[in-house]
């Protein structure tokens, strides 16, 4: 893909930039005020909504901090804030930037949106422009951003001068907050409308977790047998009210999301059951007892969009030591008698599944059910990769998905869960691109051009969080991913696994939107996916790094440069690709797990 800036866009930017500097020669009116909040980034990113950005102490123009943001992929690392303004009024926007192809602009002006830019600024360069608001404009968004693939840029001392808008009065404090009967993972909350409120902020244990337009919501992602304190505040353009009186709720004891007879710490592995490769074929009866969940790899569709899933065991021509169907089924029963769970895993690298129609959804349910019933399995692992899941351009809210392949998959999995009951084991093994990358990007993005697959697993996980037994994201074969510290983390050490897992257990705003927070999963729902050996996939880490990851997350000891937001001794365990590769490597991964958890 050609990522150079189009000539037409360059000419447009130049045309917008030239008159801006002329206008800046006049002094701001006496009544003008500074409207940009935290324009020098002395308070970090407070007041700004950013992607791929952080506050740095060097280089800075003035004060002790500045903004640094790094465009990557299809993201140009924009930072923006929305400011209250007066209709039909003149404003001057300015700021200082460093880097190549750095932009400063304003949108939503109600007249002509403006932008100015520099092709190259090896040192601090002033950018500026002016605009007039429309007759009914009361809010304008100011922003700065870089350009695709041009490296990091810095910005400092961003200023918007002009007459301030009417700040109004914050709303009244909400009253009547009450909670319904809680489940193990969620609780319904409601309150009375507050005068002057246009929305409401929900606080859990003092931390804002949701913005709600109505007077009720359901708090999700809670842990079983845990006390939570909730408050709510009214919100309008003038700010937030005081927080309401608190309500404390203790969630139910049952964890939900699958059988309670899994061990407190479980080892999950994929067994090459339908193919052979360099790892060799391992009979199910020969799988060591350390493996608590065994995923049979793979069930695959007859065609990408058919929904018709077939599971064909490895033929003798590829796997000379393959057992008979009768012995295979007997081995499944023996594993189950020993307390193990045996699942069919659907997808994998070659098994692209797109449930584009209701007919494909129903075929998926019936064909997967047939596999489960034929072999007497405990449940299903969803290992959709590649192009199985992507988001339509108008699908922007993970809480209310609209894309057929997403909606149909959710419906199919709910049907299977209802059919087999509470003992049905449902696990998922997405790649980091489809989950944690959603912290920065979601689908095609507000401006288009992003990969529509980015974050596409989030609506599936969220919709099924109360039915989900385990989520074990593949922390391998991954590019750098930004963590909650707004730093990029790469494979090869404990910090990557710690940062990726912390995101699942802490929750995160999707695409940087504080009003769209992906709630945390329970720690007993999360296992960490790692390759078993250097042969199994990119991202292998030696046993010492595996132990350091587990110690940091469960005990908060031995942490490296990344410090997680909590301590989770109930973390379920580890997943690996694969049992075969671990056996090929002498059982190192299995022994590391056993050595840590005992």
Secondary structure as a PSIPRED ss2 file (coil, helix, strand):
# PSIPRED VFORMAT (PSIPRED V4.0)

   1 X C   1.000  0.000  0.000
   2 X C   1.000  0.000  0.000
   3 X C   1.000  0.000  0.000
   4 X C   1.000  0.000  0.000
   5 X C   1.000  0.000  0.000
   6 X C   1.000  0.000  0.000
   7 X H   0.000  1.000  0.000
   8 X H   0.000  1.000  0.000
   9 X H   0.000  1.000  0.000
  10 X H   0.000  1.000  0.000
  11 X H   0.000  1.000  0.000
  12 X H   0.000  1.000  0.000
  13 X H   0.000  1.000  0.000
  14 X H   0.000  1.000  0.000
  15 X H   0.000  1.000  0.000
  16 X H   0.000  1.000  0.000
  17 X H   0.000  1.000  0.000
  18 X H   0.000  1.000  0.000
  19 X H   0.000  1.000  0.000
  20 X H   0.000  1.000  0.000
  21 X H   0.000  1.000  0.000
  22 X H   0.000  1.000  0.000
  23 X H   0.000  1.000  0.000
  24 X C   1.000  0.000  0.000
  25 X C   1.000  0.000  0.000
  26 X C   1.000  0.000  0.000
  27 X C   1.000  0.000  0.000
  28 X C   1.000  0.000  0.000
  29 X C   1.000  0.000  0.000
  30 X C   1.000  0.000  0.000
  31 X C   1.000  0.000  0.000
  32 X C   1.000  0.000  0.000
  33 X E   0.000  0.000  1.000
  34 X E   0.000  0.000  1.000
  35 X C   1.000  0.000  0.000
  36 X C   1.000  0.000  0.000
  37 X C   1.000  0.000  0.000
  38 X C   1.000  0.000  0.000
  39 X C   1.000  0.000  0.000
  40 X C   1.000  0.000  0.000
  41 X C   1.000  0.000  0.000
  42 X C   1.000  0.000  0.000
  43 X C   1.000  0.000  0.000
  44 X C   1.000  0.000  0.000
  45 X C   1.000  0.000  0.000
  46 X C   1.000  0.000  0.000
  47 X C   1.000  0.000  0.000
  48 X C   1.000  0.000  0.000
  49 X E   0.000  0.000  1.000
  50 X E   0.000  0.000  1.000
  51 X C   1.000  0.000  0.000
  52 X C   1.000  0.000  0.000
  53 X E   0.000  0.000  1.000
  54 X E   0.000  0.000  1.000
  55 X E   0.000  0.000  1.000
  56 X E   0.000  0.000  1.000
  57 X C   1.000  0.000  0.000
  58 X C   1.000  0.000  0.000
  59 X C   1.000  0.000  0.000
  60 X C   1.000  0.000  0.000
  61 X C   1.000  0.000  0.000
  62 X C   1.000  0.000  0.000
  63 X C   1.000  0.000  0.000
  64 X C   1.000  0.000  0.000
  65 X C   1.000  0.000  0.000
  66 X E   0.000  0.000  1.000
  67 X E   0.000  0.000  1.000
  68 X E   0.000  0.000  1.000
  69 X E   0.000  0.000  1.000
  70 X E   0.000  0.000  1.000
  71 X C   1.000  0.000  0.000
  72 X E   0.000  0.000  1.000
  73 X C   1.000  0.000  0.000
  74 X C   1.000  0.000  0.000
  75 X E   0.000  0.000  1.000
  76 X C   1.000  0.000  0.000
  77 X C   1.000  0.000  0.000
  78 X C   1.000  0.000  0.000
  79 X E   0.000  0.000  1.000
  80 X E   0.000  0.000  1.000
  81 X E   0.000  0.000  1.000
  82 X E   0.000  0.000  1.000
  83 X E   0.000  0.000  1.000
  84 X E   0.000  0.000  1.000
  85 X E   0.000  0.000  1.000
  86 X C   1.000  0.000  0.000
  87 X C   1.000  0.000  0.000
  88 X C   1.000  0.000  0.000
  89 X C   1.000  0.000  0.000
  90 X E   0.000  0.000  1.000
  91 X E   0.000  0.000  1.000
  92 X E   0.000  0.000  1.000
  93 X E   0.000  0.000  1.000
  94 X E   0.000  0.000  1.000
  95 X E   0.000  0.000  1.000
  96 X E   0.000  0.000  1.000
  97 X E   0.000  0.000  1.000
  98 X E   0.000  0.000  1.000
  99 X E   0.000  0.000  1.000
 100 X E   0.000  0.000  1.000
 101 X E   0.000  0.000  1.000
 102 X E   0.000  0.000  1.000
 103 X E   0.000  0.000  1.000
 104 X E   0.000  0.000  1.000
 105 X E   0.000  0.000  1.000
 106 X E   0.000  0.000  1.000
 107 X E   0.000  0.000  1.000
 108 X C   1.000  0.000  0.000
 109 X C   1.000  0.000  0.000
 110 X C   1.000  0.000  0.000
 111 X C   1.000  0.000  0.000
 112 X C   1.000  0.000  0.000
 113 X C   1.000  0.000  0.000
 114 X E   0.000  0.000  1.000
 115 X E   0.000  0.000  1.000
 116 X E   0.000  0.000  1.000
 117 X E   0.000  0.000  1.000
 118 X E   0.000  0.000  1.000
 119 X E   0.000  0.000  1.000
 120 X E   0.000  0.000  1.000
 121 X E   0.000  0.000  1.000
 122 X E   0.000  0.000  1.000
 123 X E   0.000  0.000  1.000
 124 X E   0.000  0.000  1.000
 125 X E   0.000  0.000  1.000
 126 X E   0.000  0.000  1.000
 127 X E   0.000  0.000  1.000
 128 X E   0.000  0.000  1.000
 129 X E   0.000  0.000  1.000
 130 X E   0.000  0.000  1.000
 131 X E   0.000  0.000  1.000
 132 X E   0.000  0.000  1.000
 133 X C   1.000  0.000  0.000
 134 X C   1.000  0.000  0.000
 135 X C   1.000  0.000  0.000
 136 X C   1.000  0.000  0.000
 137 X C   1.000  0.000  0.000
 138 X C   1.000  0.000  0.000
 139 X E   0.000  0.000  1.000
 140 X E   0.000  0.000  1.000
 141 X E   0.000  0.000  1.000
 142 X E   0.000  0.000  1.000
 143 X E   0.000  0.000  1.000
 144 X E   0.000  0.000  1.000
 145 X E   0.000  0.000  1.000
 146 X C   1.000  0.000  0.000
 147 X C   1.000  0.000  0.000
 148 X C   1.000  0.000  0.000
 149 X C   1.000  0.000  0.000
 150 X C   1.000  0.000  0.000
 151 X C   1.000  0.000  0.000
 152 X E   0.000  0.000  1.000
 153 X E   0.000  0.000  1.000
 154 X E   0.000  0.000  1.000
 155 X E   0.000  0.000  1.000
 156 X E   0.000  0.000  1.000
 157 X E   0.000  0.000  1.000
 158 X E   0.000  0.000  1.000
 159 X E   0.000  0.000  1.000
 160 X E   0.000  0.000  1.000
 161 X E   0.000  0.000  1.000
 162 X E   0.000  0.000  1.000
 163 X C   1.000  0.000  0.000
 164 X E   0.000  0.000  1.000
 165 X C   1.000  0.000  0.000
 166 X C   1.000  0.000  0.000
 167 X C   1.000  0.000  0.000
 168 X C   1.000  0.000  0.000
 169 X C   1.000  0.000  0.000
 170 X C   1.000  0.000  0.000
 171 X C   1.000  0.000  0.000
 172 X C   1.000  0.000  0.000
 173 X C   1.000  0.000  0.000
 174 X C   1.000  0.000  0.000
 175 X C   1.000  0.000  0.000
 176 X C   1.000  0.000  0.000
 177 X C   1.000  0.000  0.000
 178 X E   0.000  0.000  1.000
 179 X E   0.000  0.000  1.000
 180 X C   1.000  0.000  0.000
 181 X C   1.000  0.000  0.000
 182 X C   1.000  0.000  0.000
 183 X C   1.000  0.000  0.000
 184 X C   1.000  0.000  0.000
 185 X C   1.000  0.000  0.000
 186 X C   1.000  0.000  0.000
 187 X E   0.000  0.000  1.000
 188 X E   0.000  0.000  1.000
 189 X E   0.000  0.000  1.000
 190 X E   0.000  0.000  1.000
 191 X C   1.000  0.000  0.000
 192 X C   1.000  0.000  0.000
 193 X C   1.000  0.000  0.000
 194 X C   1.000  0.000  0.000
 195 X C   1.000  0.000  0.000
 196 X C   1.000  0.000  0.000
 197 X C   1.000  0.000  0.000
 198 X C   1.000  0.000  0.000
 199 X E   0.000  0.000  1.000
 200 X E   0.000  0.000  1.000
 201 X E   0.000  0.000  1.000
 202 X E   0.000  0.000  1.000
 203 X E   0.000  0.000  1.000
 204 X E   0.000  0.000  1.000
 205 X C   1.000  0.000  0.000
 206 X C   1.000  0.000  0.000
 207 X E   0.000  0.000  1.000
 208 X E   0.000  0.000  1.000
 209 X E   0.000  0.000  1.000
 210 X E   0.000  0.000  1.000
 211 X E   0.000  0.000  1.000
 212 X E   0.000  0.000  1.000
 213 X C   1.000  0.000  0.000
 214 X C   1.000  0.000  0.000
 215 X C   1.000  0.000  0.000
 216 X E   0.000  0.000  1.000
 217 X E   0.000  0.000  1.000
 218 X E   0.000  0.000  1.000
 219 X E   0.000  0.000  1.000
 220 X C   1.000  0.000  0.000
 221 X C   1.000  0.000  0.000
 222 X C   1.000  0.000  0.000
 223 X C   1.000  0.000  0.000
 224 X C   1.000  0.000  0.000
 225 X C   1.000  0.000  0.000
 226 X C   1.000  0.000  0.000
 227 X E   0.000  0.000  1.000
 228 X E   0.000  0.000  1.000
 229 X E   0.000  0.000  1.000
 230 X E   0.000  0.000  1.000
 231 X E   0.000  0.000  1.000
 232 X E   0.000  0.000  1.000
 233 X E   0.000  0.000  1.000
 234 X E   0.000  0.000  1.000
 235 X E   0.000  0.000  1.000
 236 X E   0.000  0.000  1.000
 237 X C   1.000  0.000  0.000
 238 X C   1.000  0.000  0.000
 239 X E   0.000  0.000  1.000
 240 X E   0.000  0.000  1.000
 241 X C   1.000  0.000  0.000
 242 X C   1.000  0.000  0.000
 243 X C   1.000  0.000  0.000
 244 X C   1.000  0.000  0.000
 245 X C   1.000  0.000  0.000
 246 X C   1.000  0.000  0.000
 247 X E   0.000  0.000  1.000
 248 X E   0.000  0.000  1.000
 249 X E   0.000  0.000  1.000
 250 X E   0.000  0.000  1.000
 251 X C   1.000  0.000  0.000
 252 X C   1.000  0.000  0.000
 253 X C   1.000  0.000  0.000
 254 X C   1.000  0.000  0.000
 255 X C   1.000  0.000  0.000
 256 X C   1.000  0.000  0.000
 257 X C   1.000  0.000  0.000
 258 X C   1.000  0.000  0.000
 259 X C   1.000  0.000  0.000
 260 X C   1.000  0.000  0.000
 261 X C   1.000  0.000  0.000
 262 X C   1.000  0.000  0.000
 263 X C   1.000  0.000  0.000
 264 X C   1.000  0.000  0.000
 265 X C   1.000  0.000  0.000
 266 X E   0.000  0.000  1.000
 267 X E   0.000  0.000  1.000
 268 X E   0.000  0.000  1.000
 269 X E   0.000  0.000  1.000
 270 X E   0.000  0.000  1.000
 271 X E   0.000  0.000  1.000
 272 X E   0.000  0.000  1.000
 273 X C   1.000  0.000  0.000
 274 X C   1.000  0.000  0.000
 275 X C   1.000  0.000  0.000
 276 X C   1.000  0.000  0.000
 277 X C   1.000  0.000  0.000
 278 X C   1.000  0.000  0.000
 279 X C   1.000  0.000  0.000
 280 X C   1.000  0.000  0.000
 281 X C   1.000  0.000  0.000
 282 X C   1.000  0.000  0.000
 283 X C   1.000  0.000  0.000
 284 X H   0.000  1.000  0.000
 285 X H   0.000  1.000  0.000
 286 X H   0.000  1.000  0.000
 287 X C   1.000  0.000  0.000
 288 X C   1.000  0.000  0.000
 289 X C   1.000  0.000  0.000
 290 X C   1.000  0.000  0.000
 291 X C   1.000  0.000  0.000
 292 X C   1.000  0.000  0.000
 293 X E   0.000  0.000  1.000
 294 X E   0.000  0.000  1.000
 295 X E   0.000  0.000  1.000
 296 X E   0.000  0.000  1.000
 297 X E   0.000  0.000  1.000
 298 X E   0.000  0.000  1.000
 299 X E   0.000  0.000  1.000
 300 X E   0.000  0.000  1.000
 301 X E   0.000  0.000  1.000
 302 X C   1.000  0.000  0.000
 303 X C   1.000  0.000  0.000
 304 X C   1.000  0.000  0.000
 305 X C   1.000  0.000  0.000
 306 X C   1.000  0.000  0.000
 307 X C   1.000  0.000  0.000
 308 X C   1.000  0.000  0.000
 309 X E   0.000  0.000  1.000
 310 X E   0.000  0.000  1.000
 311 X C   1.000  0.000  0.000
 312 X C   1.000  0.000  0.000
 313 X C   1.000  0.000  0.000
 314 X C   1.000  0.000  0.000
 315 X C   1.000  0.000  0.000
 316 X C   1.000  0.000  0.000
 317 X C   1.000  0.000  0.000
 318 X C   1.000  0.000  0.000
 319 X C   1.000  0.000  0.000
 320 X C   1.000  0.000  0.000
 321 X C   1.000  0.000  0.000
 322 X C   1.000  0.000  0.000
 323 X C   1.000  0.000  0.000
 324 X C   1.000  0.000  0.000
 325 X H   0.000  1.000  0.000
 326 X H   0.000  1.000  0.000
 327 X H   0.000  1.000  0.000
 328 X H   0.000  1.000  0.000
 329 X H   0.000  1.000  0.000
 330 X H   0.000  1.000  0.000
 331 X H   0.000  1.000  0.000
 332 X H   0.000  1.000  0.000
 333 X H   0.000  1.000  0.000
 334 X H   0.000  1.000  0.000
 335 X H   0.000  1.000  0.000
 336 X H   0.000  1.000  0.000
 337 X H   0.000  1.000  0.000
 338 X C   1.000  0.000  0.000
 339 X C   1.000  0.000  0.000
 340 X C   1.000  0.000  0.000
 341 X E   0.000  0.000  1.000
 342 X E   0.000  0.000  1.000
 343 X E   0.000  0.000  1.000
 344 X E   0.000  0.000  1.000
 345 X E   0.000  0.000  1.000
 346 X E   0.000  0.000  1.000
 347 X E   0.000  0.000  1.000
 348 X E   0.000  0.000  1.000
 349 X C   1.000  0.000  0.000
 350 X C   1.000  0.000  0.000
 351 X C   1.000  0.000  0.000
 352 X C   1.000  0.000  0.000
 353 X C   1.000  0.000  0.000
 354 X C   1.000  0.000  0.000
 355 X C   1.000  0.000  0.000
 356 X C   1.000  0.000  0.000
 357 X C   1.000  0.000  0.000
 358 X H   0.000  1.000  0.000
 359 X H   0.000  1.000  0.000
 360 X H   0.000  1.000  0.000
 361 X H   0.000  1.000  0.000
 362 X H   0.000  1.000  0.000
 363 X H   0.000  1.000  0.000
 364 X H   0.000  1.000  0.000
 365 X H   0.000  1.000  0.000
 366 X H   0.000  1.000  0.000
 367 X H   0.000  1.000  0.000
 368 X H   0.000  1.000  0.000
 369 X H   0.000  1.000  0.000
 370 X H   0.000  1.000  0.000
 371 X H   0.000  1.000  0.000
 372 X H   0.000  1.000  0.000
 373 X H   0.000  1.000  0.000
 374 X H   0.000  1.000  0.000
 375 X H   0.000  1.000  0.000
 376 X C   1.000  0.000  0.000
 377 X C   1.000  0.000  0.000
 378 X C   1.000  0.000  0.000
 379 X E   0.000  0.000  1.000
 380 X E   0.000  0.000  1.000
 381 X E   0.000  0.000  1.000
 382 X E   0.000  0.000  1.000
 383 X E   0.000  0.000  1.000
 384 X E   0.000  0.000  1.000
 385 X C   1.000  0.000  0.000
 386 X C   1.000  0.000  0.000
 387 X C   1.000  0.000  0.000
 388 X C   1.000  0.000  0.000
 389 X C   1.000  0.000  0.000
 390 X C   1.000  0.000  0.000
 391 X C   1.000  0.000  0.000
 392 X C   1.000  0.000  0.000
 393 X C   1.000  0.000  0.000
 394 X C   1.000  0.000  0.000
 395 X C   1.000  0.000  0.000
 396 X C   1.000  0.000  0.000
 397 X C   1.000  0.000  0.000
 398 X C   1.000  0.000  0.000
 399 X C   1.000  0.000  0.000
 400 X C   1.000  0.000  0.000
 401 X C   1.000  0.000  0.000
 402 X C   1.000  0.000  0.000
 403 X C   1.000  0.000  0.000
 404 X H   0.000  1.000  0.000
 405 X H   0.000  1.000  0.000
 406 X H   0.000  1.000  0.000
 407 X H   0.000  1.000  0.000
 408 X H   0.000  1.000  0.000
 409 X H   0.000  1.000  0.000
 410 X H   0.000  1.000  0.000
 411 X H   0.000  1.000  0.000
 412 X H   0.000  1.000  0.000
 413 X H   0.000  1.000  0.000
 414 X H   0.000  1.000  0.000
 415 X H   0.000  1.000  0.000
 416 X H   0.000  1.000  0.000
 417 X H   0.000  1.000  0.000
 418 X H   0.000  1.000  0.000
 419 X H   0.000  1.000  0.000
 420 X H   0.000  1.000  0.000
 421 X C   1.000  0.000  0.000
 422 X C   1.000  0.000  0.000
 423 X C   1.000  0.000  0.000
 424 X C   1.000  0.000  0.000
 425 X E   0.000  0.000  1.000
 426 X E   0.000  0.000  1.000
 427 X E   0.000  0.000  1.000
 428 X E   0.000  0.000  1.000
 429 X C   1.000  0.000  0.000
 430 X C   1.000  0.000  0.000
 431 X E   0.000  0.000  1.000
 432 X H   0.000  1.000  0.000
 433 X H   0.000  1.000  0.000
 434 X H   0.000  1.000  0.000
 435 X C   1.000  0.000  0.000
 436 X H   0.000  1.000  0.000
 437 X H   0.000  1.000  0.000
 438 X H   0.000  1.000  0.000
 439 X H   0.000  1.000  0.000
 440 X C   1.000  0.000  0.000
 441 X C   1.000  0.000  0.000
 442 X C   1.000  0.000  0.000
 443 X C   1.000  0.000  0.000
 444 X C   1.000  0.000  0.000
 445 X C   1.000  0.000  0.000
 446 X C   1.000  0.000  0.000
 447 X C   1.000  0.000  0.000
 448 X C   1.000  0.000  0.000
 449 X C   1.000  0.000  0.000
 450 X C   1.000  0.000  0.000
 451 X C   1.000  0.000  0.000
 452 X C   1.000  0.000  0.000
 453 X C   1.000  0.000  0.000
 454 X C   1.000  0.000  0.000
 455 X C   1.000  0.000  0.000
 456 X C   1.000  0.000  0.000
 457 X C   1.000  0.000  0.000
 458 X H   0.000  1.000  0.000
 459 X H   0.000  1.000  0.000
 460 X H   0.000  1.000  0.000
 461 X H   0.000  1.000  0.000
 462 X H   0.000  1.000  0.000
 463 X H   0.000  1.000  0.000
 464 X C   1.000  0.000  0.000
 465 X C   1.000  0.000  0.000
 466 X C   1.000  0.000  0.000
 467 X C   1.000  0.000  0.000
 468 X C   1.000  0.000  0.000
 469 X C   1.000  0.000  0.000
 470 X E   0.000  0.000  1.000
 471 X E   0.000  0.000  1.000
 472 X C   1.000  0.000  0.000
 473 X C   1.000  0.000  0.000
 474 X E   0.000  0.000  1.000
 475 X C   1.000  0.000  0.000
 476 X C   1.000  0.000  0.000
 477 X C   1.000  0.000  0.000
 478 X C   1.000  0.000  0.000
 479 X C   1.000  0.000  0.000
 480 X C   1.000  0.000  0.000
 481 X E   0.000  0.000  1.000
 482 X E   0.000  0.000  1.000
 483 X C   1.000  0.000  0.000
 484 X C   1.000  0.000  0.000
 485 X C   1.000  0.000  0.000
 486 X C   1.000  0.000  0.000
 487 X C   1.000  0.000  0.000
 488 X E   0.000  0.000  1.000
 489 X E   0.000  0.000  1.000
 490 X C   1.000  0.000  0.000
 491 X C   1.000  0.000  0.000
 492 X C   1.000  0.000  0.000
 493 X C   1.000  0.000  0.000
 494 X H   0.000  1.000  0.000
 495 X H   0.000  1.000  0.000
 496 X H   0.000  1.000  0.000
 497 X H   0.000  1.000  0.000
 498 X H   0.000  1.000  0.000
 499 X H   0.000  1.000  0.000
 500 X H   0.000  1.000  0.000
 501 X H   0.000  1.000  0.000
 502 X H   0.000  1.000  0.000
 503 X H   0.000  1.000  0.000
 504 X H   0.000  1.000  0.000
 505 X H   0.000  1.000  0.000
 506 X H   0.000  1.000  0.000
 507 X C   1.000  0.000  0.000
 508 X E   0.000  0.000  1.000
 509 X E   0.000  0.000  1.000
 510 X H   0.000  1.000  0.000
 511 X H   0.000  1.000  0.000
 512 X H   0.000  1.000  0.000
 513 X C   1.000  0.000  0.000
 514 X C   1.000  0.000  0.000
 515 X C   1.000  0.000  0.000
 516 X C   1.000  0.000  0.000
 517 X E   0.000  0.000  1.000
 518 X E   0.000  0.000  1.000
 519 X C   1.000  0.000  0.000
 520 X C   1.000  0.000  0.000
 521 X C   1.000  0.000  0.000
 522 X C   1.000  0.000  0.000
 523 X H   0.000  1.000  0.000
 524 X H   0.000  1.000  0.000
 525 X H   0.000  1.000  0.000
 526 X E   0.000  0.000  1.000
 527 X E   0.000  0.000  1.000
 528 X E   0.000  0.000  1.000
 529 X E   0.000  0.000  1.000
 530 X E   0.000  0.000  1.000
 531 X E   0.000  0.000  1.000
 532 X C   1.000  0.000  0.000
 533 X C   1.000  0.000  0.000
 534 X C   1.000  0.000  0.000
 535 X C   1.000  0.000  0.000
 536 X C   1.000  0.000  0.000
 537 X C   1.000  0.000  0.000
 538 X C   1.000  0.000  0.000
 539 X C   1.000  0.000  0.000
 540 X C   1.000  0.000  0.000
 541 X C   1.000  0.000  0.000
 542 X C   1.000  0.000  0.000
 543 X H   0.000  1.000  0.000
 544 X H   0.000  1.000  0.000
 545 X H   0.000  1.000  0.000
 546 X H   0.000  1.000  0.000
 547 X H   0.000  1.000  0.000
 548 X H   0.000  1.000  0.000
 549 X H   0.000  1.000  0.000
 550 X H   0.000  1.000  0.000
 551 X H   0.000  1.000  0.000
 552 X H   0.000  1.000  0.000
 553 X H   0.000  1.000  0.000
 554 X H   0.000  1.000  0.000
 555 X H   0.000  1.000  0.000
 556 X C   1.000  0.000  0.000
 557 X C   1.000  0.000  0.000
 558 X C   1.000  0.000  0.000
 559 X C   1.000  0.000  0.000
 560 X C   1.000  0.000  0.000
 561 X C   1.000  0.000  0.000
 562 X C   1.000  0.000  0.000
 563 X C   1.000  0.000  0.000
 564 X C   1.000  0.000  0.000
 565 X C   1.000  0.000  0.000
 566 X C   1.000  0.000  0.000
 567 X C   1.000  0.000  0.000
 568 X C   1.000  0.000  0.000
 569 X C   1.000  0.000  0.000
 570 X C   1.000  0.000  0.000
 571 X C   1.000  0.000  0.000
 572 X C   1.000  0.000  0.000
 573 X E   0.000  0.000  1.000
 574 X E   0.000  0.000  1.000
 575 X E   0.000  0.000  1.000
 576 X E   0.000  0.000  1.000
 577 X E   0.000  0.000  1.000
 578 X C   1.000  0.000  0.000
 579 X H   0.000  1.000  0.000
 580 X H   0.000  1.000  0.000
 581 X H   0.000  1.000  0.000
 582 X H   0.000  1.000  0.000
 583 X H   0.000  1.000  0.000
 584 X H   0.000  1.000  0.000
 585 X C   1.000  0.000  0.000
 586 X C   1.000  0.000  0.000
 587 X C   1.000  0.000  0.000
 588 X H   0.000  1.000  0.000
 589 X H   0.000  1.000  0.000
 590 X H   0.000  1.000  0.000
 591 X H   0.000  1.000  0.000
 592 X H   0.000  1.000  0.000
 593 X H   0.000  1.000  0.000
 594 X H   0.000  1.000  0.000
 595 X H   0.000  1.000  0.000
 596 X H   0.000  1.000  0.000
 597 X H   0.000  1.000  0.000
 598 X C   1.000  0.000  0.000
